[in-house]
Amino acid sequence: MPTLVHEYDWPDRVVVGTVGMPGSRTFYLQARAGTRTTSVALEKEQSAVLAETIQRLLDELMEAPDNRYSVPADVPAELVDDDPLDLPLEEEFRTGSMRLSWDPRTAQVVVEAFPLVDDDDLDPEADEPEPEEALVVRMPVGTARAFAQRTRAVVRAGRPACPRCGLPVDPDGHECVLPDEE
């Protein structure tokens, strides 16, 4: 069966947002073009790594001596997006693996997300299986910079970190266990 690809070449909007209270939030990568919206669930850590990797890619492009792209150092004010996720929110799949690349032909950052695969469903004798679905989002550099900034803010907006051990502090308290106390 061919892969169902949710593709956004020049999205009107691409964001990471959450649903739920800190400590039990679900993270979503959401892309929209016109009236079509696709949302895929991902982990907080995936969100953080994606934002940092995009930021690093853009910084490297900006500093490259042979750079011919106009990569903004800061987020253009008109691209800041602090709005909530678009509703109704319908999860297409839970993200397993992701891939990030740069398309020099269009000067776009390309984010690909693939569904989480249950290892029990895999045939060890078979070749690498094709994913059933994929989300492919191509975003210009300014949008990518804004995406990374927003995603970092969303990740930080969770539970505060314990100043002693660094683990999240729940609203009902926290039992701190330092490595030397174990």
SULPEVEN-V520182 format. One record per residue. N is the residue number from 0. RES is the residue in one letter. D_LAST is the distance of its C-alpha to the last C-alpha in Angstrom with 2 decimals. Layout:
n=(N & N)
res=(RES & RES)
d_last=(D_LAST & D_LAST)
This chain:
n=(0 & 1 & 2 & 3 & 4 & 5 & 6 & 7 & 8 & 9 & 10 & 11 & 12 & 13 & 14 & 15 & 16 & 17 & 18 & 19 & 20 & 21 & 22 & 23 & 24 & 25 & 26 & 27 & 28 & 29 & 30 & 31 & 32 & 33 & 34 & 35 & 36 & 37 & 38 & 39 & 40 & 41 & 42 & 43 & 44 & 45 & 46 & 47 & 48 & 49 & 50 & 51 & 52 & 53 & 54 & 55 & 56 & 57 & 58 & 59 & 60 & 61 & 62 & 63 & 64 & 65 & 66 & 67 & 68 & 69 & 70 & 71 & 72 & 73 & 74 & 75 & 76 & 77 & 78 & 79 & 80 & 81 & 82 & 83 & 84 & 85 & 86 & 87 & 88 & 89 & 90 & 91 & 92 & 93 & 94 & 95 & 96 & 97 & 98 & 99 & 100 & 101 & 102 & 103 & 104 & 105 & 106 & 107 & 108 & 109 & 110 & 111 & 112 & 113 & 114 & 115 & 116 & 117 & 118 & 119 & 120 & 121 & 122 & 123 & 124 & 125 & 126 & 127 & 128 & 129 & 130 & 131 & 132 & 133 & 134 & 135 & 136 & 137 & 138 & 139 & 140 & 141 & 142 & 143 & 144 & 145 & 146 & 147 & 148 & 149 & 150 & 151 & 152 & 153 & 154 & 155 & 156 & 157 & 158 & 159 & 160 & 161 & 162 & 163 & 164 & 165 & 166 & 167 & 168 & 169 & 170 & 171 & 172 & 173 & 174 & 175 & 176 & 177 & 178 & 179 & 180 & 181)
res=(M & P & T & L & V & H & E & Y & D & W & P & D & R & V & V & V & G & T & V & G & M & P & G & S & R & T & F & Y & L & Q & A & R & A & G & T & R & T & T & S & V & A & L & E & K & E & Q & S & A & V & L & A & E & T & I & Q & R & L & L & D & E & L & M & E & A & P & D & N & R & Y & S & V & P & A & D & V & P & A & E & L & V & D & D & D & P & L & D & L & P & L & E & E & E & F & R & T & G & S & M & R & L & S & W & D & P & R & T & A & Q & V & V & V & E & A & F & P & L & V & D & D & D & D & L & D & P & E & A & D & E & P & E & P & E & E & A & L & V & V & R & M & P & V & G & T & A & R & A & F & A & Q & R & T & R & A & V & V & R & A & G & R & P & A & C & P & R & C & G & L & P & V & D & P & D & G & H & E & C & V & L & P & D & E & E)
d_last=(50.91 & 50.81 & 47.81 & 48.22 & 47.58 & 47.13 & 48.43 & 48.71 & 50.61 & 51.13 & 49.12 & 50.12 & 46.47 & 43.11 & 39.89 & 36.33 & 35.83 & 33.81 & 34.55 & 32.42 & 30.14 & 27.09 & 24.17 & 26.71 & 29.08 & 30.93 & 31.94 & 35.44 & 37.43 & 40.97 & 44.25 & 47.70 & 51.22 & 54.02 & 53.44 & 51.14 & 47.38 & 44.57 & 40.96 & 38.08 & 34.54 & 31.67 & 27.97 & 26.75 & 25.36 & 28.78 & 30.48 & 28.52 & 29.11 & 32.75 & 33.36 & 31.88 & 33.79 & 37.01 & 36.60 & 36.12 & 39.11 & 41.33 & 40.40 & 41.18 & 44.47 & 45.36 & 44.79 & 46.52 & 49.73 & 51.73 & 50.45 & 53.35 & 51.40 & 51.17 & 47.44 & 46.70 & 44.08 & 43.44 & 43.80 & 47.45 & 47.77 & 49.78 & 46.96 & 44.25 & 43.40 & 41.39 & 42.97 & 41.08 & 41.18 & 44.61 & 45.24 & 45.69 & 42.53 & 42.85 & 40.05 & 41.67 & 38.54 & 34.77 & 34.20 & 32.65 & 33.73 & 35.37 & 37.60 & 38.70 & 41.88 & 44.66 & 48.26 & 50.53 & 53.65 & 52.77 & 50.30 & 47.69 & 43.97 & 43.54 & 40.57 & 40.50 & 38.23 & 38.27 & 37.17 & 33.98 & 35.08 & 33.79 & 33.34 & 34.89 & 38.09 & 38.53 & 40.97 & 39.51 & 43.12 & 44.15 & 44.22 & 41.94 & 42.82 & 44.31 & 42.37 & 44.13 & 43.72 & 42.84 & 42.80 & 44.35 & 44.60 & 46.52 & 46.25 & 48.02 & 46.11 & 46.42 & 45.17 & 42.27 & 41.33 & 41.53 & 39.52 & 36.64 & 36.71 & 36.77 & 34.01 & 31.64 & 32.59 & 32.03 & 28.53 & 27.66 & 29.29 & 26.42 & 23.66 & 22.71 & 19.51 & 17.01 & 17.79 & 14.27 & 12.29 & 15.45 & 14.99 & 18.14 & 18.87 & 20.90 & 24.02 & 22.76 & 19.56 & 16.02 & 12.67 & 10.71 & 7.00 & 6.90 & 5.65 & 5.61 & 3.81 & 0.00)
